[in-house]
Amino acid sequence: MAQTTISELSVDELKKLIREVVYQTFFEILGDPDEGLELRDEFKIELQRALASTETSQTSPVRDVAARLGLTW
């Protein structure tokens, strides 16, 4: 596999590389504070209920909501 130098990267590739390095560094420093923890049964039930309600709910375009509220868009 050929080695690529930074000078050979496009701007988008460099941004992606920086993002990955920053994310990895933050994760190494902070870790996952919830690692190893389990969800309480009550929370699981509430989460399932919330997910089910969003699946069945209807959404409205923001322009329609703004019009109903008398807001200019």
All heavy atoms as a GROMACS GRO file, in nm:
protein
  583
    1MET      N    1   0.084  -0.118   0.000
    1MET     CA    2   0.000   0.000   0.000
    1MET      C    3   0.088   0.124   0.000
    1MET      O    4   0.178   0.138   0.080
    1MET     CB    5  -0.091  -0.003   0.123
    1MET     CG    6  -0.188   0.108   0.130
    1MET     SD    7  -0.302   0.073   0.264
    1MET     CE    8  -0.390   0.222   0.263
    2ALA      N    9   0.062   0.214  -0.088
    2ALA     CA   10   0.144   0.334  -0.102
    2ALA      C   11   0.115   0.432   0.011
    2ALA      O   12   0.001   0.447   0.053
    2ALA     CB   13   0.118   0.400  -0.236
    3GLN      N   14   0.219   0.499   0.058
    3GLN     CA   15   0.204   0.601   0.161
    3GLN      C   16   0.158   0.732   0.097
    3GLN      O   17   0.206   0.770  -0.009
    3GLN     CB   18   0.338   0.625   0.231
    3GLN     CG   19   0.383   0.509   0.316
    3GLN     CD   20   0.314   0.511   0.452
    3GLN    OE1   21   0.196   0.541   0.464
    3GLN    NE2   22   0.388   0.478   0.555
    4THR      N   23   0.064   0.799   0.161
    4THR     CA   24   0.016   0.928   0.113
    4THR      C   25   0.064   1.034   0.210
    4THR      O   26   0.054   1.017   0.332
    4THR     CB   27  -0.138   0.931   0.106
    4THR    OG1   28  -0.181   0.827   0.019
    4THR    CG2   29  -0.189   1.062   0.055
    5THR      N   30   0.112   1.144   0.160
    5THR     CA   31   0.153   1.253   0.248
    5THR      C   32   0.039   1.353   0.258
    5THR      O   33  -0.053   1.355   0.175
    5THR     CB   34   0.279   1.325   0.194
    5THR    OG1   35   0.246   1.384   0.068
    5THR    CG2   36   0.394   1.228   0.178
    6ILE      N   37   0.044   1.435   0.360
    6ILE     CA   38  -0.061   1.534   0.382
    6ILE      C   39  -0.073   1.628   0.263
    6ILE      O   40  -0.181   1.668   0.224
    6ILE     CB   41  -0.037   1.611   0.513
    6ILE    CG1   42  -0.059   1.515   0.628
    6ILE    CG2   43  -0.125   1.734   0.523
    6ILE    CD1   44  -0.062   1.572   0.763
    7SER      N   45   0.039   1.661   0.202
    7SER     CA   46   0.035   1.752   0.088
    7SER      C   47  -0.039   1.694  -0.031
    7SER      O   48  -0.083   1.767  -0.119
    7SER     CB   49   0.177   1.792   0.047
    7SER     OG   50   0.248   1.678   0.002
    8GLU      N   51  -0.057   1.563  -0.032
    8GLU     CA   52  -0.128   1.498  -0.141
    8GLU      C   53  -0.279   1.487  -0.117
    8GLU      O   54  -0.354   1.449  -0.205
    8GLU     CB   55  -0.071   1.357  -0.165
    8GLU     CG   56   0.073   1.357  -0.210
    8GLU     CD   57   0.134   1.218  -0.214
    8GLU    OE1   58   0.105   1.137  -0.125
    8GLU    OE2   59   0.209   1.193  -0.309
    9LEU      N   60  -0.322   1.521   0.004
    9LEU     CA   61  -0.464   1.512   0.037
    9LEU      C   62  -0.541   1.632  -0.017
    9LEU      O   63  -0.490   1.743  -0.022
    9LEU     CB   64  -0.483   1.507   0.190
    9LEU     CG   65  -0.426   1.387   0.263
    9LEU    CD1   66  -0.447   1.403   0.413
    9LEU    CD2   67  -0.485   1.257   0.213
   10SER      N   68  -0.666   1.606  -0.053
   10SER     CA   69  -0.754   1.717  -0.088
   10SER      C   70  -0.798   1.785   0.041
   10SER      O   71  -0.779   1.732   0.152
   10SER     CB   72  -0.877   1.666  -0.164
   10SER     OG   73  -0.959   1.591  -0.076
   11VAL      N   74  -0.860   1.900   0.030
   11VAL     CA   75  -0.908   1.972   0.147
   11VAL      C   76  -1.010   1.887   0.222
   11VAL      O   77  -1.006   1.875   0.345
   11VAL     CB   78  -0.969   2.109   0.108
   11VAL    CG1   79  -1.037   2.175   0.226
   11VAL    CG2   80  -0.861   2.199   0.050
   12ASP      N   81  -1.103   1.824   0.149
   12ASP     CA   82  -1.204   1.739   0.213
   12ASP      C   83  -1.141   1.619   0.282
   12ASP      O   84  -1.184   1.581   0.392
   12ASP     CB   85  -1.308   1.693   0.111
   12ASP     CG   86  -1.402   1.804   0.068
   12ASP    OD1   87  -1.414   1.903   0.144
   12ASP    OD2   88  -1.462   1.793  -0.040
   13GLU      N   89  -1.040   1.559   0.221
   13GLU     CA   90  -0.972   1.445   0.283
   13GLU      C   91  -0.899   1.488   0.410
   13GLU      O   92  -0.901   1.417   0.511
   13GLU     CB   93  -0.874   1.381   0.185
   13GLU     CG   94  -0.940   1.310   0.070
   13GLU     CD   95  -0.841   1.268  -0.038
   13GLU    OE1   96  -0.740   1.339  -0.060
   13GLU    OE2   97  -0.866   1.163  -0.102
   14LEU      N   98  -0.838   1.606   0.407
   14LEU     CA   99  -0.769   1.657   0.525
   14LEU      C  100  -0.867   1.686   0.637
   14LEU      O  101  -0.843   1.652   0.753
   14LEU     CB  102  -0.689   1.782   0.491
   14LEU     CG  103  -0.611   1.845   0.607
   14LEU    CD1  104  -0.512   1.747   0.667
   14LEU    CD2  105  -0.541   1.972   0.560
   15LYS      N  106  -0.981   1.746   0.603
   15LYS     CA  107  -1.083   1.774   0.704
   15LYS      C  108  -1.133   1.644   0.767
   15LYS      O  109  -1.151   1.635   0.888
   15LYS     CB  110  -1.202   1.849   0.642
   15LYS     CG  111  -1.173   1.994   0.614
   15LYS     CD  112  -1.295   2.060   0.552
   15LYS     CE  113  -1.271   2.206   0.521
   15LYS     NZ  114  -1.390   2.270   0.460
   16LYS      N  115  -1.155   1.543   0.685
   16LYS     CA  116  -1.201   1.413   0.735
   16LYS      C  117  -1.097   1.352   0.828
   16LYS      O  118  -1.130   1.301   0.934
   16LYS     CB  119  -1.230   1.318   0.618
   16LYS     CG  120  -1.281   1.184   0.663
   16LYS     CD  121  -1.309   1.093   0.545
   16LYS     CE  122  -1.355   0.957   0.598
   16LYS     NZ  123  -1.360   0.857   0.494
   17LEU      N  124  -0.971   1.360   0.791
   17LEU     CA  125  -0.863   1.307   0.874
   17LEU      C  126  -0.858   1.379   1.008
   17LEU      O  127  -0.849   1.316   1.113
   17LEU     CB  128  -0.730   1.319   0.801
   17LEU     CG  129  -0.605   1.278   0.880
   17LEU    CD1  130  -0.612   1.129   0.914
   17LEU    CD2  131  -0.480   1.309   0.800
   18ILE      N  132  -0.867   1.511   1.005
   18ILE     CA  133  -0.864   1.589   1.130
   18ILE      C  134  -0.982   1.552   1.218
   18ILE      O  135  -0.968   1.531   1.339
   18ILE     CB  136  -0.863   1.741   1.099
   18ILE    CG1  137  -0.729   1.778   1.035
   18ILE    CG2  138  -0.887   1.823   1.226
   18ILE    CD1  139  -0.724   1.918   0.978
   19ARG      N  140  -1.101   1.540   1.158
   19ARG     CA  141  -1.221   1.501   1.233
   19ARG      C  142  -1.201   1.367   1.302
   19ARG      O  143  -1.233   1.350   1.420
   19ARG     CB  144  -1.341   1.493   1.138
   19ARG     CG  145  -1.455   1.578   1.180
   19ARG     CD  146  -1.574   1.566   1.085
   19ARG     NE  147  -1.589   1.692   1.014
   19ARG     CZ  148  -1.564   1.711   0.886
   19ARG    NH1  149  -1.526   1.614   0.809
   19ARG    NH2  150  -1.580   1.830   0.832
   20GLU      N  151  -1.146   1.271   1.229
   20GLU     CA  152  -1.124   1.137   1.284
   20GLU      C  153  -1.025   1.140   1.399
   20GLU      O  154  -1.046   1.074   1.502
   20GLU     CB  155  -1.077   1.042   1.175
   20GLU     CG  156  -1.184   1.008   1.073
   20GLU     CD  157  -1.130   0.929   0.954
   20GLU    OE1  158  -1.008   0.898   0.950
   20GLU    OE2  159  -1.209   0.898   0.864
   21VAL      N  160  -0.918   1.217   1.384
   21VAL     CA  161  -0.817   1.226   1.489
   21VAL      C  162  -0.874   1.294   1.613
   21VAL      O  163  -0.852   1.248   1.726
   21VAL     CB  164  -0.691   1.299   1.438
   21VAL    CG1  165  -0.595   1.328   1.552
   21VAL    CG2  166  -0.622   1.217   1.330
   22VAL      N  167  -0.950   1.402   1.595
   22VAL     CA  168  -1.010   1.471   1.709
   22VAL      C  169  -1.109   1.378   1.780
   22VAL      O  170  -1.107   1.367   1.904
   22VAL     CB  171  -1.080   1.602   1.664
   22VAL    CG1  172  -1.167   1.660   1.775
   22VAL    CG2  173  -0.976   1.702   1.618
   23TYR      N  174  -1.193   1.309   1.705
   23TYR     CA  175  -1.289   1.217   1.765
   23TYR      C  176  -1.217   1.109   1.844
   23TYR      O  177  -1.252   1.079   1.959
   23TYR     CB  178  -1.378   1.154   1.656
   23TYR     CG  179  -1.471   1.050   1.711
   23TYR    CD1  180  -1.590   1.087   1.773
   23TYR    CD2  181  -1.440   0.914   1.704
   23TYR    CE1  182  -1.675   0.991   1.825
   23TYR    CE2  183  -1.525   0.818   1.757
   23TYR     CZ  184  -1.642   0.858   1.817
   23TYR     OH  185  -1.725   0.763   1.870
   24GLN      N  186  -1.117   1.049   1.784
   24GLN     CA  187  -1.042   0.943   1.850
   24GLN      C  188  -0.976   0.994   1.978
   24GLN      O  189  -0.979   0.928   2.082
   24GLN     CB  190  -0.936   0.887   1.755
   24GLN     CG  191  -0.856   0.774   1.814
   24GLN     CD  192  -0.750   0.721   1.715
   24GLN    OE1  193  -0.740   0.768   1.603
   24GLN    NE2  194  -0.674   0.625   1.759
   25THR      N  195  -0.920   1.114   1.973
   25THR     CA  196  -0.855   1.172   2.090
   25THR      C  197  -0.954   1.198   2.202
   25THR      O  198  -0.930   1.164   2.318
   25THR     CB  199  -0.781   1.302   2.052
   25THR    OG1  200  -0.688   1.272   1.948
   25THR    CG2  201  -0.708   1.360   2.171
   26PHE      N  202  -1.069   1.257   2.168
   26PHE     CA  203  -1.172   1.281   2.269
   26PHE      C  204  -1.218   1.150   2.330
   26PHE      O  205  -1.235   1.138   2.451
   26PHE     CB  206  -1.294   1.353   2.210
   26PHE     CG  207  -1.280   1.502   2.205
   26PHE    CD1  208  -1.315   1.571   2.091
   26PHE    CD2  209  -1.233   1.574   2.313
   26PHE    CE1  210  -1.303   1.709   2.085
   26PHE    CE2  211  -1.221   1.712   2.309
   26PHE     CZ  212  -1.256   1.779   2.194
   27PHE      N  213  -1.239   1.049   2.248
   27PHE     CA  214  -1.285   0.921   2.299
   27PHE      C  215  -1.181   0.858   2.390
   27PHE      O  216  -1.215   0.800   2.493
   27PHE     CB  217  -1.320   0.827   2.184
   27PHE     CG  218  -1.397   0.706   2.230
   27PHE    CD1  219  -1.532   0.716   2.260
   27PHE    CD2  220  -1.334   0.583   2.245
   27PHE    CE1  221  -1.603   0.606   2.303
   27PHE    CE2  222  -1.405   0.474   2.289
   27PHE     CZ  223  -1.539   0.485   2.319
   28GLU      N  224  -1.054   0.871   2.355
   28GLU     CA  225  -0.948   0.816   2.440
   28GLU      C  226  -0.942   0.889   2.574
   28GLU      O  227  -0.921   0.827   2.678
   28GLU     CB  228  -0.813   0.826   2.369
   28GLU     CG  229  -0.797   0.729   2.255
   28GLU     CD  230  -0.670   0.752   2.174
   28GLU    OE1  231  -0.592   0.845   2.208
   28GLU    OE2  232  -0.650   0.680   2.075
   29ILE      N  233  -0.963   1.021   2.572
   29ILE     CA  234  -0.956   1.100   2.695
   29ILE      C  235  -1.081   1.077   2.781
   29ILE      O  236  -1.073   1.051   2.900
   29ILE     CB  237  -0.941   1.249   2.663
   29ILE    CG1  238  -0.804   1.276   2.601
   29ILE    CG2  239  -0.959   1.334   2.789
   29ILE    CD1  240  -0.787   1.416   2.546
   30LEU      N  241  -1.197   1.088   2.718
   30LEU     CA  242  -1.322   1.084   2.793
   30LEU      C  243  -1.379   0.943   2.807
   30LEU      O  244  -1.448   0.914   2.904
   30LEU     CB  245  -1.426   1.173   2.726
   30LEU     CG  246  -1.388   1.320   2.712
   30LEU    CD1  247  -1.493   1.396   2.633
   30LEU    CD2  248  -1.364   1.384   2.848
   31GLY      N  249  -1.353   0.859   2.709
   31GLY     CA  250  -1.410   0.725   2.712
   31GLY      C  251  -1.561   0.728   2.701
   31GLY      O  252  -1.621   0.829   2.666
   32ASP      N  253  -1.623   0.618   2.733
   32ASP     CA  254  -1.768   0.608   2.734
   32ASP      C  255  -1.813   0.598   2.878
   32ASP      O  256  -1.797   0.493   2.941
   32ASP     CB  257  -1.814   0.486   2.653
   32ASP     CG  258  -1.964   0.473   2.646
   32ASP    OD1  259  -2.035   0.555   2.707
   32ASP    OD2  260  -2.012   0.380   2.580
   33PRO      N  261  -1.869   0.706   2.934
   33PRO     CA  262  -1.907   0.703   3.076
   33PRO      C  263  -2.016   0.601   3.107
   33PRO      O  264  -2.032   0.562   3.223
   33PRO     CB  265  -1.954   0.845   3.104
   33PRO     CG  266  -1.994   0.898   2.971
   33PRO     CD  267  -1.905   0.831   2.870
   34ASP      N  268  -2.088   0.556   3.006
   34ASP     CA  269  -2.196   0.460   3.030
   34ASP      C  270  -2.153   0.316   3.002
   34ASP      O  271  -2.235   0.224   3.011
   34ASP     CB  272  -2.317   0.494   2.942
   34ASP     CG  273  -2.375   0.629   2.978
   34ASP    OD1  274  -2.369   0.666   3.097
   34ASP    OD2  275  -2.425   0.697   2.888
   35GLU      N  276  -2.027   0.297   2.966
   35GLU     CA  277  -1.980   0.162   2.933
   35GLU      C  278  -2.001   0.069   3.052
   35GLU      O  279  -1.968   0.101   3.166
   35GLU     CB  280  -1.832   0.166   2.896
   35GLU     CG  281  -1.779   0.032   2.850
   35GLU     CD  282  -1.634   0.040   2.804
   35GLU    OE1  283  -1.573   0.147   2.813
   35GLU    OE2  284  -1.585  -0.063   2.760
   36GLY      N  285  -2.060  -0.046   3.024
   36GLY     CA  286  -2.082  -0.146   3.127
   36GLY      C  287  -2.212  -0.129   3.203
   36GLY      O  288  -2.250  -0.216   3.280
   37LEU      N  289  -2.279  -0.016   3.187
   37LEU     CA  290  -2.405   0.007   3.257
   37LEU      C  291  -2.520  -0.053   3.177
   37LEU      O  292  -2.514  -0.064   3.055
   37LEU     CB  293  -2.429   0.157   3.277
   37LEU     CG  294  -2.327   0.231   3.363
   37LEU    CD1  295  -2.363   0.379   3.368
   37LEU    CD2  296  -2.320   0.173   3.502
   38GLU      N  297  -2.626  -0.092   3.248
   38GLU     CA  298  -2.744  -0.146   3.181
   38GLU      C  299  -2.861  -0.050   3.203
   38GLU      O  300  -2.868   0.020   3.303
   38GLU     CB  301  -2.778  -0.283   3.238
   38GLU     CG  302  -2.675  -0.388   3.203
   38GLU     CD  303  -2.718  -0.527   3.246
   38GLU    OE1  304  -2.840  -0.552   3.253
   38GLU    OE2  305  -2.630  -0.609   3.270
   39LEU      N  306  -2.952  -0.049   3.106
   39LEU     CA  307  -3.071   0.033   3.118
   39LEU      C  308  -3.168  -0.030   3.217
   39LEU      O  309  -3.187  -0.153   3.217
   39LEU     CB  310  -3.140   0.048   2.983
   39LEU     CG  311  -3.060   0.117   2.873
   39LEU    CD1  312  -3.139   0.116   2.743
   39LEU    CD2  313  -3.026   0.258   2.912
   40ARG      N  314  -3.230   0.054   3.299
   40ARG     CA  315  -3.334   0.002   3.390
   40ARG      C  316  -3.455  -0.038   3.306
   40ARG      O  317  -3.481   0.019   3.200
   40ARG     CB  318  -3.375   0.110   3.490
   40ARG     CG  319  -3.266   0.145   3.588
   40ARG     CD  320  -3.317   0.240   3.697
   40ARG     NE  321  -3.403   0.346   3.648
   40ARG     CZ  322  -3.363   0.469   3.621
   40ARG    NH1  323  -3.239   0.504   3.640
   40ARG    NH2  324  -3.449   0.559   3.577
   41ASP      N  325  -3.529  -0.137   3.354
   41ASP     CA  326  -3.647  -0.185   3.281
   41ASP      C  327  -3.747  -0.073   3.257
   41ASP      O  328  -3.807  -0.064   3.150
   41ASP     CB  329  -3.713  -0.300   3.356
   41ASP     CG  330  -3.631  -0.428   3.351
   41ASP    OD1  331  -3.550  -0.442   3.257
   41ASP    OD2  332  -3.648  -0.513   3.439
   42GLU      N  333  -3.766   0.016   3.358
   42GLU     CA  334  -3.861   0.125   3.343
   42GLU      C  335  -3.818   0.217   3.228
   42GLU      O  336  -3.902   0.265   3.151
   42GLU     CB  337  -3.870   0.210   3.471
   42GLU     CG  338  -3.908   0.133   3.595
   42GLU     CD  339  -3.786   0.072   3.665
   42GLU    OE1  340  -3.680   0.136   3.674
   42GLU    OE2  341  -3.798  -0.043   3.710
   43PHE      N  342  -3.688   0.241   3.216
   43PHE     CA  343  -3.639   0.328   3.109
   43PHE      C  344  -3.656   0.261   2.974
   43PHE      O  345  -3.692   0.326   2.876
   43PHE     CB  346  -3.493   0.366   3.132
   43PHE     CG  347  -3.440   0.461   3.028
   43PHE    CD1  348  -3.474   0.594   3.031
   43PHE    CD2  349  -3.360   0.415   2.925
   43PHE    CE1  350  -3.428   0.681   2.934
   43PHE    CE2  351  -3.313   0.501   2.828
   43PHE     CZ  352  -3.347   0.635   2.833
   44LYS      N  353  -3.632   0.131   2.967
   44LYS     CA  354  -3.649   0.058   2.841
   44LYS      C  355  -3.793   0.069   2.792
   44LYS      O  356  -3.819   0.093   2.674
   44LYS     CB  357  -3.612  -0.090   2.858
   44LYS     CG  358  -3.466  -0.116   2.873
   44LYS     CD  359  -3.441  -0.265   2.891
   44LYS     CE  360  -3.297  -0.296   2.919
   44LYS     NZ  361  -3.274  -0.439   2.943
   45ILE      N  362  -3.888   0.053   2.885
   45ILE     CA  363  -4.030   0.061   2.850
   45ILE      C  364  -4.064   0.202   2.801
   45ILE      O  365  -4.131   0.219   2.699
   45ILE     CB  366  -4.118   0.022   2.971
   45ILE    CG1  367  -4.100  -0.127   3.001
   45ILE    CG2  368  -4.263   0.056   2.946
   45ILE    CD1  369  -4.158  -0.171   3.133
   46GLU      N  370  -4.015   0.304   2.872
   46GLU     CA  371  -4.041   0.442   2.832
   46GLU      C  372  -3.978   0.474   2.696
   46GLU      O  373  -4.039   0.540   2.613
   46GLU     CB  374  -3.987   0.538   2.938
   46GLU     CG  375  -4.022   0.682   2.914
   46GLU     CD  376  -4.172   0.708   2.915
   46GLU    OE1  377  -4.246   0.641   2.988
   46GLU    OE2  378  -4.215   0.798   2.839
   47LEU      N  379  -3.860   0.423   2.672
   47LEU     CA  380  -3.793   0.444   2.544
   47LEU      C  381  -3.871   0.377   2.430
   47LEU      O  382  -3.891   0.436   2.325
   47LEU     CB  383  -3.650   0.389   2.549
   47LEU     CG  384  -3.562   0.408   2.428
   47LEU    CD1  385  -3.549   0.555   2.392
   47LEU    CD2  386  -3.424   0.348   2.452
   48GLN      N  387  -3.917   0.255   2.452
   48GLN     CA  388  -3.997   0.185   2.351
   48GLN      C  389  -4.126   0.262   2.324
   48GLN      O  390  -4.169   0.275   2.209
   48GLN     CB  391  -4.028   0.042   2.396
   48GLN     CG  392  -3.906  -0.047   2.394
   48GLN     CD  393  -3.931  -0.180   2.461
   48GLN    OE1  394  -4.021  -0.197   2.542
   48GLN    NE2  395  -3.848  -0.278   2.427
   49ARG      N  396  -4.189   0.315   2.429
   49ARG     CA  397  -4.313   0.392   2.413
   49ARG      C  398  -4.286   0.518   2.331
   49ARG      O  399  -4.363   0.553   2.241
   49ARG     CB  400  -4.369   0.427   2.551
   49ARG     CG  401  -4.505   0.491   2.546
   49ARG     CD  402  -4.562   0.517   2.685
   49ARG     NE  403  -4.572   0.393   2.760
   49ARG     CZ  404  -4.531   0.379   2.886
   49ARG    NH1  405  -4.479   0.480   2.952
   49ARG    NH2  406  -4.544   0.263   2.948
   50ALA      N  407  -4.176   0.587   2.360
   50ALA     CA  408  -4.143   0.710   2.288
   50ALA      C  409  -4.114   0.680   2.141
   50ALA      O  410  -4.158   0.753   2.052
   50ALA     CB  411  -4.022   0.778   2.353
   51LEU      N  412  -4.041   0.573   2.115
   51LEU     CA  413  -4.010   0.536   1.977
   51LEU      C  414  -4.137   0.500   1.900
   51LEU      O  415  -4.154   0.539   1.785
   51LEU     CB  416  -3.911   0.420   1.973
   51LEU     CG  417  -3.768   0.455   2.016
   51LEU    CD1  418  -3.684   0.328   2.027
   51LEU    CD2  419  -3.705   0.552   1.918
   52ALA      N  420  -4.228   0.428   1.964
   52ALA     CA  421  -4.353   0.389   1.899
   52ALA      C  422  -4.438   0.512   1.868
   52ALA      O  423  -4.500   0.520   1.762
   52ALA     CB  424  -4.430   0.292   1.987
   53SER      N  425  -4.439   0.609   1.958
   53SER     CA  426  -4.522   0.727   1.935
   53SER      C  427  -4.466   0.813   1.821
   53SER      O  428  -4.542   0.874   1.747
   53SER     CB  429  -4.537   0.811   2.061
   53SER     OG  430  -4.417   0.877   2.092
   54THR      N  431  -4.335   0.816   1.805
   54THR     CA  432  -4.279   0.895   1.695
   54THR      C  433  -4.300   0.826   1.561
   54THR      O  434  -4.311   0.891   1.458
   54THR     CB  435  -4.128   0.924   1.714
   54THR    OG1  436  -4.058   0.801   1.726
   54THR    CG2  437  -4.104   1.010   1.834
   55GLU      N  438  -4.308   0.693   1.563
   55GLU     CA  439  -4.332   0.619   1.439
   55GLU      C  440  -4.474   0.641   1.388
   55GLU      O  441  -4.499   0.641   1.268
   55GLU     CB  442  -4.306   0.470   1.460
   55GLU     CG  443  -4.158   0.437   1.477
   55GLU     CD  444  -4.134   0.292   1.513
   55GLU    OE1  445  -4.231   0.216   1.526
   55GLU    OE2  446  -4.016   0.255   1.528
   56THR      N  447  -4.569   0.660   1.480
   56THR     CA  448  -4.708   0.674   1.440
   56THR      C  449  -4.752   0.821   1.430
   56THR      O  450  -4.858   0.849   1.378
   56THR     CB  451  -4.801   0.603   1.540
   56THR    OG1  452  -4.781   0.658   1.670
   56THR    CG2  453  -4.774   0.454   1.542
   57SER      N  454  -4.669   0.911   1.481
   57SER     CA  455  -4.709   1.052   1.477
   57SER      C  456  -4.687   1.109   1.337
   57SER      O  457  -4.608   1.061   1.259
   57SER     CB  458  -4.630   1.133   1.580
   57SER     OG  459  -4.494   1.138   1.543
   58GLN      N  460  -4.761   1.214   1.310
   58GLN     CA  461  -4.750   1.280   1.181
   58GLN      C  462  -4.674   1.409   1.199
   58GLN      O  463  -4.688   1.478   1.300
   58GLN     CB  464  -4.888   1.307   1.124
   58GLN     CG  465  -4.964   1.178   1.099
   58GLN     CD  466  -5.057   1.193   0.981
   58GLN    OE1  467  -5.071   1.299   0.925
   58GLN    NE2  468  -5.119   1.084   0.943
   59THR      N  469  -4.595   1.442   1.103
   59THR     CA  470  -4.520   1.566   1.109
   59THR      C  471  -4.576   1.664   1.007
   59THR      O  472  -4.644   1.625   0.912
   59THR     CB  473  -4.371   1.543   1.079
   59THR    OG1  474  -4.358   1.487   0.948
   59THR    CG2  475  -4.308   1.449   1.181
   60SER      N  476  -4.548   1.791   1.031
   60SER     CA  477  -4.594   1.896   0.941
   60SER      C  478  -4.474   1.974   0.893
   60SER      O  479  -4.380   1.997   0.969
   60SER     CB  480  -4.688   1.991   1.014
   60SER     OG  481  -4.801   1.922   1.061
   61PRO      N  482  -4.479   2.020   0.769
   61PRO     CA  483  -4.370   2.106   0.720
   61PRO      C  484  -4.362   2.233   0.805
   61PRO      O  485  -4.464   2.286   0.850
   61PRO     CB  486  -4.411   2.138   0.577
   61PRO     CG  487  -4.508   2.031   0.539
   61PRO     CD  488  -4.578   1.991   0.666
   62VAL      N  489  -4.242   2.282   0.825
   62VAL     CA  490  -4.221   2.399   0.910
   62VAL      C  491  -4.297   2.520   0.856
   62VAL      O  492  -4.347   2.603   0.933
   62VAL     CB  493  -4.071   2.428   0.927
   62VAL    CG1  494  -4.009   2.477   0.797
   62VAL    CG2  495  -4.047   2.527   1.038
   63ARG      N  496  -4.310   2.531   0.726
   63ARG     CA  497  -4.385   2.644   0.668
   63ARG      C  498  -4.531   2.641   0.712
   63ARG      O  499  -4.592   2.744   0.740
   63ARG     CB  500  -4.375   2.643   0.517
   63ARG     CG  501  -4.238   2.675   0.465
   63ARG     CD  502  -4.235   2.676   0.313
   63ARG     NE  503  -4.100   2.679   0.261
   63ARG     CZ  504  -4.029   2.790   0.242
   63ARG    NH1  505  -4.082   2.905   0.270
   63ARG    NH2  506  -3.906   2.784   0.195
   64ASP      N  507  -4.591   2.520   0.717
   64ASP     CA  508  -4.731   2.508   0.759
   64ASP      C  509  -4.747   2.547   0.906
   64ASP      O  510  -4.842   2.616   0.943
   64ASP     CB  511  -4.782   2.366   0.737
   64ASP     CG  512  -4.788   2.328   0.589
   64ASP    OD1  513  -4.771   2.418   0.503
   64ASP    OD2  514  -4.810   2.208   0.561
   65VAL      N  515  -4.656   2.502   0.989
   65VAL     CA  516  -4.662   2.534   1.132
   65VAL      C  517  -4.646   2.684   1.151
   65VAL      O  518  -4.721   2.747   1.227
   65VAL     CB  519  -4.553   2.457   1.209
   65VAL    CG1  520  -4.549   2.502   1.355
   65VAL    CG2  521  -4.576   2.307   1.200
   66ALA      N  522  -4.551   2.744   1.081
   66ALA     CA  523  -4.529   2.889   1.091
   66ALA      C  524  -4.655   2.964   1.048
   66ALA      O  525  -4.695   3.061   1.112
   66ALA     CB  526  -4.409   2.930   1.007
   67ALA      N  527  -4.718   2.920   0.941
   67ALA     CA  528  -4.840   2.987   0.892
   67ALA      C  529  -4.951   2.976   0.996
   67ALA      O  530  -5.022   3.074   1.021
   67ALA     CB  531  -4.883   2.926   0.760
   68ARG      N  532  -4.968   2.859   1.057
   68ARG     CA  533  -5.071   2.841   1.159
   68ARG      C  534  -5.046   2.931   1.279
   68ARG      O  535  -5.140   2.978   1.344
   68ARG     CB  536  -5.077   2.697   1.206
   68ARG     CG  537  -5.170   2.612   1.119
   68ARG     CD  538  -5.186   2.474   1.175
   68ARG     NE  539  -5.082   2.393   1.112
   68ARG     CZ  540  -5.018   2.292   1.165
   68ARG    NH1  541  -5.046   2.254   1.286
   68ARG    NH2  542  -4.927   2.225   1.098
   69LEU      N  543  -4.920   2.958   1.308
   69LEU     CA  544  -4.886   3.044   1.422
   69LEU      C  545  -4.880   3.192   1.385
   69LEU      O  546  -4.852   3.276   1.469
   69LEU     CB  547  -4.750   3.000   1.481
   69LEU     CG  548  -4.746   2.860   1.542
   69LEU    CD1  549  -4.604   2.822   1.580
   69LEU    CD2  550  -4.839   2.852   1.664
   70GLY      N  551  -4.906   3.221   1.257
   70GLY     CA  552  -4.905   3.358   1.212
   70GLY      C  553  -4.765   3.415   1.197
   70GLY      O  554  -4.746   3.537   1.203
   71LEU      N  555  -4.667   3.328   1.180
   71LEU     CA  556  -4.529   3.373   1.164
   71LEU      C  557  -4.494   3.384   1.017
   71LEU      O  558  -4.544   3.308   0.935
   71LEU     CB  559  -4.434   3.273   1.232
   71LEU     CG  560  -4.460   3.247   1.380
   71LEU    CD1  561  -4.372   3.135   1.430
   71LEU    CD2  562  -4.436   3.372   1.461
   72THR      N  563  -4.409   3.476   0.986
   72THR     CA  564  -4.363   3.488   0.847
   72THR      C  565  -4.243   3.399   0.829
   72THR      O  566  -4.159   3.387   0.918
   72THR     CB  567  -4.327   3.634   0.812
   72THR    OG1  568  -4.229   3.678   0.903
   72THR    CG2  569  -4.449   3.722   0.816
   73TRP      N  570  -4.236   3.340   0.714
   73TRP     CA  571  -4.127   3.245   0.688
   73TRP      C  572  -4.043   3.294   0.578
   73TRP      O  573  -4.056   3.327   0.474
   73TRP     CB  574  -4.185   3.108   0.660
   73TRP     CG  575  -4.080   3.008   0.637
   73TRP    CD1  576  -4.040   2.957   0.517
   73TRP    CD2  577  -3.996   2.943   0.732
   73TRP    NE1  578  -3.940   2.867   0.532
   73TRP    CE2  579  -3.911   2.856   0.664
   73TRP    CE3  580  -3.984   2.951   0.869
   73TRP    CZ2  581  -3.816   2.777   0.726
   73TRP    CZ3  582  -3.891   2.871   0.931
   73TRP    CH2  583  -3.809   2.787   0.861
   0.00000   0.00000   0.00000
